[in-house]
Amino acid sequence: MGDYHTRHAGGGRIEFVCKLAVLDDWRYVRRDEAAALVSRDAGVDTNIRHALASPATLFRFPFPWEDGLSRPEDIEGRDMFATVEFVLPPELAHLVKGIEHREVWLGVRQARGSYSFNVAIPCPLSEGFVLKHSQGAPVALADIYGERYDAMKRARTIFRCGYCETPFSVSEAELEVMRRYIPKGCRDRVTARPEE
Ligand SMILES: [Zn+2]
């Protein structure tokens, strides 16, 4: 299931242009791109206005390699799972301590035979994760997931735990420190949670 941008092709015909979203994940388009498509949308399988107004919509992060308003044809070929991963240094590990991590599923292959199974373990960054006989602790991995906009159209970057993918956003003070570790090019585009 998804949302598609369609346009009037003349003679009463509706033409498919590109895919915009899967459920609430508008990770094919940035908010500015979606806004630019509104006037040209035939509205057959999509309600772009609703998505633009909803604070639940997760839009595509403005990746630096996609500068400029994209043509719908470019949107069509995008990888909706594109992300940017980075390592939080130990002094920032508390950023992922305050979130409610999910379980992580691991595939386990038996040494003999071909039988394999999946096990759920606590997220390596959660309180419930216990390491035994290990040489080191798991590094605090995070990635950039997308952007959400409030009623004032203020963007906040949504990050994710690099293991269990639980989303979170950060305050301006936290982001200030975090920016140093976010890959170059993305740093200036990340935004903090607006102060309440
Ligand atoms: Zn996690």
Residues whose N, C-alpha, C, O or C-beta is under 5 A from the ligand:
A	BS01	ZN	H101 R102 C123 L125 C161 Y163 C164 E165
